[in-house]
Amino acid sequence: MSLSKNGTITSDCKLTSINDLGLWVLIEDKEYFIPFKDYPGFRESSLDQIFNIRYYPSGQLCWADLDIDIDLKSLSEPESFPLIWKK
């Protein structure tokens, strides 16, 4: 037997705050800060694009409209993931 569609995303994810420094995302019971200085792709985005966020249980945040994916480990252990961003 094969399944014709993917399963649903079961983990809870909410955007809790946005200001001029960045945004905060609550996943299950932990809040993560995403600074605009490290993730400049959010700076010129619309609120609709930023609020269209998905969290995958593999530990991946995804903003499909912006083509931005962030692994939670890079937010909780930033020293292990030097950022190199190119447009």
Beta strands, then each sheet from edge to edge (+ up, - down):
strand 1: 13-18
strand 2: 22-27
strand 3: 30-35
strand 4: 54-56
strand 5: 60-63
strand 6: 68-71
sheet 1: 1+ 2- 3+
sheet 2: 4+ 5- 6+
end
